[in-house]
Amino acid sequence: MAGISMQGSTTPVPDDCGSILWRRIDLAGHEVAELAPSGAGWRLAGVALFAHEERPCRMEYAILCDAAWRTTQATIRGRLGTEPVALQLERAASGEWLADGAPVARVAGCDDVDLGFSPSTNLLPIRRLRLAVGASAPVRAAWVRFPELSLELLEQVYTRTAARTYVYESAGGAFRRELAVDSAGFVLDYPGLWVAEARAGVEER
């Protein structure tokens, strides 16, 4: 059955995948993302096209997770105007993160990667935490800042307020948004930033 599992197996369920198209609200832009099983885990991949400081930008990403939704690898590449950019991330079983092969101690122990230019990675802690309605949990994310593509620690809190609604907080509560999500965990409405325009392969509710 499609939906965010509240308990039981972490084995990937193909029916609980799909694709989504977002429109960016604060800037000109769109993004498409896909979620699919990959081996014993998952693959979240997408392409974002948007304007940044009046420059056209194209960012592609592919994120691999284990069966418990912990990020194991992320590949990011694209162009900021005419400038090519790329970042390769790996998370060791010990919790150490490597950025282009170099360890980044400040994000050691993080389970999730958070892409600063995309709403897609909110899905990762949502699926990993499997919160009951009314429950909340802190998250320490390896945050990829945009446009620098530098890696920083971002403290977050997720609170599940309804079956398809989460409150997301960061910066000690200074940033707060109520997120509507679909059955796969994709954000449908990120107030002021992104809104979903089309979906496929996920439960329509």
C-alpha positions as CSV (number, residue, x, y, z in Angstrom):
1,M,0.0,0.0,0.0
2,A,1.3,3.4,-0.8
3,G,2.1,5.9,1.9
4,I,4.7,6.8,4.5
5,S,5.1,3.7,6.6
6,M,4.5,4.3,10.3
7,Q,6.1,1.1,11.4
8,G,7.4,-2.2,10.2
9,S,9.9,-3.0,7.4
10,T,12.2,-0.5,5.8
11,T,12.3,-2.6,2.6
12,P,11.6,-0.4,-0.4
13,V,8.1,-0.6,-1.8
14,P,8.0,0.4,-5.5
15,D,4.4,1.7,-5.3
16,D,5.6,4.3,-2.7
17,C,7.8,6.1,-5.3
18,G,7.1,8.5,-8.1
19,S,8.1,11.8,-9.7
20,I,7.1,15.5,-9.2
21,L,7.4,18.8,-10.9
22,W,7.8,22.0,-8.7
23,R,7.5,25.6,-9.7
24,R,9.7,28.0,-7.8
25,I,7.8,31.0,-6.3
26,D,10.5,33.4,-5.2
27,L,12.5,33.2,-8.4
28,A,11.9,32.1,-12.0
29,G,12.4,28.3,-12.1
30,H,11.2,24.7,-12.1
31,E,12.5,21.4,-10.8
32,V,11.7,17.8,-11.5
33,A,12.6,14.9,-9.1
34,E,12.2,11.2,-9.1
35,L,12.2,8.7,-6.2
36,A,12.9,5.0,-7.0
37,P,14.3,1.9,-5.3
38,S,18.0,1.3,-5.8
39,G,19.5,-2.0,-4.6
40,A,18.6,-2.4,-1.0
41,G,17.9,1.3,-0.6
42,W,16.7,4.3,-2.5
43,R,17.7,6.9,-5.1
44,L,16.4,10.5,-5.2
45,A,17.4,12.4,-8.3
46,G,16.4,15.6,-10.0
47,V,17.1,18.6,-12.2
48,A,16.5,22.2,-11.1
49,L,16.4,25.1,-13.6
50,F,16.2,28.6,-12.1
51,A,17.6,32.1,-12.1
52,H,20.1,33.2,-9.5
53,E,21.4,36.8,-9.5
54,E,20.0,37.2,-13.1
55,R,22.1,34.2,-14.2
56,P,20.5,31.0,-15.6
57,C,21.3,28.0,-13.4
58,R,21.0,24.3,-14.0
59,M,21.6,21.9,-11.1
60,E,21.5,18.1,-11.3
61,Y,21.6,15.8,-8.3
62,A,21.5,12.1,-7.4
63,I,21.2,11.0,-3.8
64,L,21.6,7.4,-2.6
65,C,20.1,6.2,0.7
66,D,20.3,2.9,2.6
67,A,17.1,1.0,3.5
68,A,16.8,3.1,6.7
69,W,16.8,6.3,4.6
70,R,20.3,7.4,5.7
71,T,22.1,9.2,3.0
72,T,25.2,7.3,1.7
73,Q,26.2,9.3,-1.3
74,A,25.2,12.5,-3.2
75,T,26.4,13.8,-6.6
76,I,25.7,17.4,-7.5
77,R,26.7,19.1,-10.7
78,G,25.6,21.9,-12.9
79,R,26.2,25.4,-14.2
80,L,25.8,28.8,-12.5
81,G,25.6,31.0,-15.6
82,T,28.5,29.8,-17.6
83,E,30.5,28.4,-14.7
84,P,30.5,24.6,-14.2
85,V,30.2,23.4,-10.6
86,A,30.3,20.0,-9.0
87,L,30.3,18.3,-5.6
88,Q,30.7,14.7,-4.6
89,L,29.6,13.7,-1.1
90,E,30.0,10.3,0.6
91,R,28.9,9.3,4.1
92,A,30.8,6.4,5.7
93,A,29.2,3.8,7.9
94,S,31.0,5.5,10.8
95,G,29.1,8.7,10.2
96,E,32.0,10.6,8.7
97,W,31.2,12.8,5.6
98,L,33.6,13.3,2.7
99,A,33.3,16.3,0.3
100,D,35.3,15.6,-2.9
101,G,37.3,13.1,-0.9
102,A,38.1,15.4,2.0
103,P,36.6,14.8,5.5
104,V,34.2,17.5,6.8
105,A,34.3,17.1,10.6
106,R,31.5,19.7,11.3
107,V,28.9,17.4,9.7
108,A,30.1,14.1,11.2
109,G,27.2,12.0,12.4
110,C,24.5,13.6,10.2
111,D,22.1,11.1,8.6
112,D,20.7,13.4,5.9
113,V,21.9,15.7,3.2
114,D,19.9,18.9,2.6
115,L,20.3,20.7,-0.8
116,G,19.9,24.4,-0.3
117,F,18.5,25.0,-3.8
118,S,15.8,22.2,-3.7
119,P,12.7,21.1,-1.8
120,S,13.4,17.4,-2.6
121,T,15.6,16.6,0.4
122,N,12.9,17.3,3.0
123,L,11.6,13.9,1.9
124,L,14.7,12.2,3.4
125,P,14.1,12.9,7.1
126,I,10.3,12.6,6.7
127,R,10.8,9.0,5.4
128,R,13.6,8.2,7.8
129,L,11.8,9.5,11.0
130,R,8.4,8.0,10.3
131,L,6.9,10.3,12.9
132,A,3.4,9.6,14.4
133,V,1.0,12.5,14.2
134,G,1.8,14.9,17.0
135,A,5.4,13.7,17.4
136,S,8.5,15.8,16.6
137,A,12.2,15.0,16.3
138,P,15.5,17.0,15.9
139,V,17.6,16.5,12.8
140,R,21.2,17.3,12.1
141,A,21.6,17.7,8.4
142,A,24.6,18.1,6.2
143,W,23.5,21.3,4.4
144,V,24.8,22.1,0.9
145,R,24.7,25.9,0.8
146,F,23.9,27.5,-2.6
147,P,25.7,28.9,-4.6
148,E,28.9,28.0,-2.7
149,L,28.2,24.3,-2.6
150,S,29.9,24.3,0.8
151,L,28.9,21.8,3.5
152,E,27.6,23.0,6.8
153,L,25.7,21.6,9.8
154,L,22.1,22.6,9.9
155,E,20.0,21.9,13.1
156,Q,16.4,21.2,12.2
157,V,13.2,20.1,13.9
158,Y,10.3,18.2,12.1
159,T,6.9,18.0,13.7
160,R,4.1,15.9,12.2
161,T,0.9,17.8,12.8
162,A,-1.4,15.8,10.5
163,A,-1.3,12.8,8.2
164,R,0.1,14.9,5.3
165,T,1.4,18.0,7.1
166,Y,4.7,18.7,8.8
167,V,6.1,21.8,10.5
168,Y,9.8,22.4,9.6
169,E,12.0,24.6,11.7
170,S,15.7,25.6,11.5
171,A,18.0,28.3,12.9
172,G,16.6,27.7,16.4
173,G,13.0,28.3,15.2
174,A,13.8,31.5,13.3
175,F,12.9,29.8,10.1
176,R,9.5,28.0,10.2
177,R,7.3,26.6,7.5
178,E,4.3,24.3,7.4
179,L,4.8,21.7,4.7
180,A,2.1,19.8,2.9
181,V,3.4,16.5,1.5
182,D,2.1,13.6,-0.6
183,S,2.1,9.9,0.1
184,A,5.7,9.5,-1.0
185,G,6.9,12.3,1.2
186,F,7.4,14.9,-1.6
187,V,6.6,18.4,-0.5
188,L,3.5,19.8,-2.3
189,D,3.5,23.3,-0.9
190,Y,6.6,25.0,0.6
191,P,5.1,28.5,1.4
192,G,6.9,31.3,-0.3
193,L,9.4,29.0,-2.1
194,W,8.0,26.1,-4.1
195,V,4.7,24.6,-5.1
196,A,4.0,21.3,-6.9
197,E,2.5,21.5,-10.4
198,A,2.4,17.8,-11.5
199,R,3.0,14.4,-10.0
200,A,3.1,10.8,-11.2
201,G,3.2,7.4,-9.6
202,V,2.1,8.6,-6.1
203,E,-1.1,8.4,-4.2
204,E,-3.3,11.4,-5.1
205,R,-4.1,12.8,-1.7
